Structure formats: C-alpha cells, structure tokens
Amino acid sequence: MRKGFDSLSELIKEYHEIKLAGQERAYVFFNRKLDRVKILYWDRDGYCSWYKRLEAGKFKYKFKDGIVKIVHKDLERLLLGMDYERIKLRNKINV
C-alpha cells in the first residue's frame, strides 16, 4: 500500500495497455491481509485516490487470479462490509 498516484497509474497502464485519463473506471487495490483498500480513479482533470484502513476485521471477498471486474453497487457493498459468500439470490418466478 506504499504506491501513490503515479505508481498505481503506471501499474494499470502496464497491465491493461490503456491510457487511464478520461476513463470512467475505478481501480481497487487491496493489501494481502484484506484490511486496507486503495481506490484510484480519474476525476475530470486529475487522479483521485481514496484509502480506507479497517480497525477491526477484514474485507469479505475471495479474489480469483487477483483481478475482478465488479459494478459500482458491488463495490459499495464490499466497502460496507457485506459478505458475498453468504448472499444467495432467490429463484425467479415465472408467471
């Protein structure tokens, strides 16, 4: 979690081979213990970084291959502490 704006943006560019500026995406980085998160995103004219450290517990999510695409609502729920392993959707009822 020592990397700043420039290091994280270079990491993203190397992996995705894209230019981050102008993209409406957020890139989320967790530490190994899953008790800290850093989010990097582009906001009109510059990079923004958001950082959160949990005082107790850890984020409840199992990552596959280190990279996962999620939507805004799922990120919000993850940051609020929801446990995705316990969430089960009901079957749709066909009428």
Secondary structure as UniProt FT lines:
FT   HELIX           5..16
FT   TURN            21..22
FT   STRAND          26..30
FT   TURN            32..33
FT   STRAND          36..42
FT   STRAND          47..53
FT   TURN            65..66
FT   HELIX           72..80
FT   HELIX           84..86
//
